[in-house]
Amino acid sequence: MQFDSFTDFIAMGGYGFYVWLSFSSCALILLGILFSTRNDTKRILSAVEQQIAREERIRKAKKEVSQ
C-alpha cells in the first residue's frame, strides 16, 4: 500500500489509532520482557556468586576443624 503523505501513513486509511496502539502495546510488552529478563539474569548470577562464596567458606571451615 502506498501513501501520498506522511499524514496518510500515520492515519493508515482510518485505522491508524488501532494500528499504532497495537504496535506500541507490542513494543512495550517486548521491552518489559527484555528488562525483566536482564533483571532476572543479574539476580540469578548474584545468587550463584553468593552460593559459591558460601561453599568456599564452608570448605575453609571444615579444613580448619580437621587440622
C-alpha positions as CSV (number, residue, x, y, z in Angstrom):
1,M,0.0,0.0,0.0
2,Q,1.4,3.4,-0.9
3,F,0.7,6.6,0.9
4,D,0.6,10.1,-0.6
5,S,1.9,11.8,2.5
6,F,3.3,11.1,6.0
7,T,-0.1,12.1,7.5
8,D,-1.8,9.5,5.3
9,F,0.8,7.0,6.6
10,I,0.0,7.8,10.2
11,A,-3.7,7.7,9.5
12,M,-3.4,4.2,7.9
13,G,-6.6,4.7,5.9
14,G,-8.7,5.5,9.1
15,Y,-7.3,2.6,11.1
16,G,-4.2,4.5,12.4
17,F,-5.4,4.6,16.0
18,Y,-5.7,0.8,16.2
19,V,-2.6,0.1,14.2
20,W,-0.3,2.4,16.3
21,L,-2.0,1.3,19.5
22,S,-1.3,-2.4,18.8
23,F,2.2,-1.6,17.6
24,S,3.1,0.4,20.7
25,S,1.5,-2.2,23.0
26,C,3.6,-4.9,21.4
27,A,6.7,-2.8,21.7
28,L,6.1,-2.0,25.4
29,I,5.5,-5.7,26.2
30,L,8.7,-6.7,24.4
31,L,10.6,-4.0,26.3
32,G,9.1,-5.2,29.5
33,I,10.2,-8.8,28.8
34,L,13.7,-7.6,27.9
35,F,14.1,-5.6,31.1
36,S,12.6,-8.4,33.2
37,T,15.0,-10.9,31.7
38,R,18.0,-8.7,32.3
39,N,16.9,-8.2,35.9
40,D,16.4,-11.9,36.4
41,T,19.8,-12.7,34.9
42,K,21.5,-10.3,37.3
43,R,19.6,-11.7,40.3
44,I,20.5,-15.3,39.3
45,L,24.2,-14.5,38.7
46,S,24.3,-12.7,42.1
47,A,22.7,-15.7,43.8
48,V,25.2,-18.1,42.2
49,E,28.1,-15.9,43.3
50,Q,26.8,-15.9,46.8
51,Q,26.4,-19.7,46.8
52,I,30.0,-20.1,45.5
53,A,31.3,-17.9,48.3
54,R,29.2,-19.7,50.9
55,E,30.5,-23.1,49.7
56,E,34.1,-21.8,49.8
57,R,33.6,-20.6,53.4
58,I,32.2,-24.0,54.4
59,R,35.2,-25.7,52.8
60,K,37.6,-23.5,54.7
61,A,35.8,-24.1,58.0
62,K,35.9,-27.9,57.5
63,K,39.6,-27.7,56.6
64,E,40.4,-25.7,59.8
65,V,38.4,-28.1,62.0
66,S,40.1,-31.2,60.6
67,Q,43.6,-29.7,61.3
